[in-house]
Amino acid sequence: MSALSKSIADLKTNDRQWDAFSAEGHTVVLAPPGSGKTKLLATRLASDLLNKISKPQGAACITLTNAAADELRRRVESLGVESRANLFVGTVHGFALGKIIEPFAVVVGRPELAHISIASKSQCDQAMRSAIAEVLRGEDTRSAESTIKINRQRLATDEDWAKSGAKIREVARRYEGLLHEQGLRDFPELIAVAVEMVEKHETIRRMLVAQYPHIYVDEYQDLAPGLDRLVKALCFDYRVNADLFAVGDPDQAVFAWTGARPELLHELARRSEVQPAVELEYNYRCGEEIIRIANLMRRGRPPIIGRQRHGGHVSATRCTGGLSDQYRHVVEQVRQAVFGGVLLHEIAVLAPQRQQCEAVAGVLRESGFPAFFRGDAYRLTVVTGFIEACAAWATAGRETSHYRLGDLLQTWRTILGGRWTRKDDIALTELLMDVTDRADDAAVAFINELLDCGLRRALGQVSLAEEALEVGRMGDALSSGELSGLTVRGLAERALKWDRVEVTTMTSSKGLEFDVVLLLAADEQSIPSYLSINDSLQLAEERRKFYVSITRARKEVRIFYSGFVVTKFGRRIDVEPSRFLKEIGLV
Ligand SMILES: Nc1ncnc2c1ncn2[C@@H]1O[C@H](COP(=O)(O)OP(=O)(O)OP(=O)(O)O)[C@@H](O)[C@H]1O
């Protein structure tokens, strides 16, 4: 039996997955945690590419992150699908830049957009500060930046801007003007430009739909309104129409700060052109007790039903000595889990704040348990992940690094795209062999060598502008930022996925799964954050983060709280345990 037939046979054992897999027309799948959403999406995409979509047509599959795109690509390949020219699997930014702006900028009379430089975060911050100072001289500037950010991410209409006040709009215009004067644009503007190009020009819609007659979207609830507008323009236009297959879960929406709104998925599911939504019900990940607890948070929504895993454990422990006491309890739990046979990388420590993640990772390491917190110095993307993997292959021992040269060269060719020649493979291989003896050199020098080896040329493609920005952040972090001084060996360690406890913020735990989840700081004002308590939308997001966090575990969830929090000014405030702990009956 082929891998694809086996995967299809698995879906047949689950009526709802099978309904979604075999649905015709626009399809929306609501998929609670661990319900096989990724398996369903990969199997459907692979099956459509092999049986339904004949070359030269292809498909566009939009994911939330580059890491998710990578995982999906890997799964689709493992199901026997070869890559083809018109197969796009990537983020909405990648689609907007590489498939809309780059090819059609000249067609719509905006040739300047065919060669864009993306502003870095510090350039954006600087432009925003200057715009606010120029336009709002002496006025109240407190909420200006956040209002402008959210309006731009949400592609605000004239009416929305009018509600924010004329001055705010003027600041936004000045901000964009300041970036343009330096030949720069930021991502919200590029998404807005791409949406406008698609909405205004039927020719562009026709050409996109001809290339990508099937559009697949993963994690719809977390993708901002720009993607929603693109989907509507490409799938619900009465003249040209791509077929939509969208999966997501409004209950797991945790990216509101990017402008995403879970209601967009509900609205999509209610559209008359869309088949009645298929709601998956089985959970293949969590033990029964974890599912029971998760169902307490589903508030009237159909319960999820456990499949495969018995048992499960969820508990809350009060650590009266505050966070440091909670860290000690984490160390003890890790010790017990390891003693019980759990592998280190099957243990995750989750915390609401980045600083707490850094601190607990430090305490674990001091106690002799390798622990890793990725942090936000740069994001893990195809190219930054490739750079780390190259360092791992070159220094961690080729046999033990878990990376294969063949796979690295495959990614190298994908990154170089049409610019790849055989010489590039030779150059990369020679560089990696050479670095083997220089594991203690600065990682930043290694990145410069990779850039000289052909990576710089590749990153000049407009479609890789997002990657170029992230590699720039990586370089900055390694040369003068929080990772400065890191060696190639240190960089390699970041790529390893085994033999260490994973420490992550609650938000970044999205999409991951572990045997044991240890959740810190479950006190009021911390979970939910004091900043969200008076805002119902933010509070709902905090609740979803908690729900996402506990549903990462297969076997065990242990939650810690202290009965007090310490403010950033060092003041102790006595508080109740998190309201979510009360909601699930643990306190
Ligand atoms: N029909 C099925 N039969 C057997 N196993 C399945 C089936 N569907 C899913 N699984 C397994 O369930 C596990 C979870 O699936 P998957 O990773 O696709 O979940 P998910 O819905 O994407 O999770 P989340 O959204 O919470 O990250 C995987 O190990 C997958 O192989």
The ligand as an SDF file (V2000), in Angstrom:
LIG
                    3D

 31 33  0  0  0  0  0  0  0  0999 V2000
   -7.6930    9.0840   10.9900 N   0  0  0  0  0  0  0  0  0  0  0  0
   -6.6060    8.9560   11.7330 C   0  0  0  0  0  0  0  0  0  0  0  0
   -6.1660    7.7280   12.0810 N   0  0  0  0  0  0  0  0  0  0  0  0
   -5.0660    7.5780   12.8340 C   0  0  0  0  0  0  0  0  0  0  0  0
   -4.3180    8.5910   13.3050 N   0  0  0  0  0  0  0  0  0  0  0  0
   -4.7000    9.8340   12.9950 C   0  0  0  0  0  0  0  0  0  0  0  0
   -5.8460   10.0860   12.1940 C   0  0  0  0  0  0  0  0  0  0  0  0
   -5.9690   11.4350   12.0470 N   0  0  0  0  0  0  0  0  0  0  0  0
   -4.9420   11.9790   12.7420 C   0  0  0  0  0  0  0  0  0  0  0  0
   -4.1870   11.0330   13.3010 N   0  0  0  0  0  0  0  0  0  0  0  0
   -2.9740   11.2370   14.1350 C   0  0  0  0  0  0  0  0  0  0  0  0
   -3.3030   12.1740   15.1430 O   0  0  0  0  0  0  0  0  0  0  0  0
   -2.1570   12.9710   15.4870 C   0  0  0  0  0  0  0  0  0  0  0  0
   -2.5370   14.4540   15.4270 C   0  0  0  0  0  0  0  0  0  0  0  0
   -2.7450   14.7990   14.0580 O   0  0  0  0  0  0  0  0  0  0  0  0
   -2.2950   16.2070   13.4530 P   0  0  0  0  0  0  0  0  0  0  0  0
   -0.8930   16.5120   13.8200 O   0  0  0  0  0  0  0  0  0  0  0  0
   -2.6790   16.1800   12.0180 O   0  0  0  0  0  0  0  0  0  0  0  0
   -3.2750   17.0940   14.3460 O   0  0  0  0  0  0  0  0  0  0  0  0
   -3.6630   18.6280   14.2630 P   0  0  0  0  0  0  0  0  0  0  0  0
   -5.1560   18.6750   14.1920 O   0  0  0  0  0  0  0  0  0  0  0  0
   -2.9070   19.2830   13.1720 O   0  0  0  0  0  0  0  0  0  0  0  0
   -3.2230   19.1500   15.6800 O   0  0  0  0  0  0  0  0  0  0  0  0
   -3.1120   20.6910   16.2650 P   0  0  0  0  0  0  0  0  0  0  0  0
   -3.9990   21.5670   15.4530 O   0  0  0  0  0  0  0  0  0  0  0  0
   -3.5670   20.5910   17.6790 O   0  0  0  0  0  0  0  0  0  0  0  0
   -1.6700   21.0170   16.1980 O   0  0  0  0  0  0  0  0  0  0  0  0
   -1.0680   12.5900   14.4860 C   0  0  0  0  0  0  0  0  0  0  0  0
   -0.1960   11.6770   15.0940 O   0  0  0  0  0  0  0  0  0  0  0  0
   -1.8560   11.9210   13.3670 C   0  0  0  0  0  0  0  0  0  0  0  0
   -1.1050   10.9780   12.6270 O   0  0  0  0  0  0  0  0  0  0  0  0
  1  2  1  0
  2  3  1  0
  2  7  2  0
  3  4  2  0
  4  5  1  0
  5  6  2  0
  6  7  1  0
  6 10  1  0
  7  8  1  0
  8  9  2  0
  9 10  1  0
 10 11  1  0
 11 12  1  0
 11 30  1  0
 12 13  1  0
 13 14  1  0
 13 28  1  0
 14 15  1  0
 15 16  1  0
 16 17  2  0
 16 18  1  0
 16 19  1  0
 19 20  1  0
 20 21  2  0
 20 22  1  0
 20 23  1  0
 23 24  1  0
 24 25  2  0
 24 26  1  0
 24 27  1  0
 28 29  1  0
 28 30  1  0
 30 31  1  0
M  END
$$$$
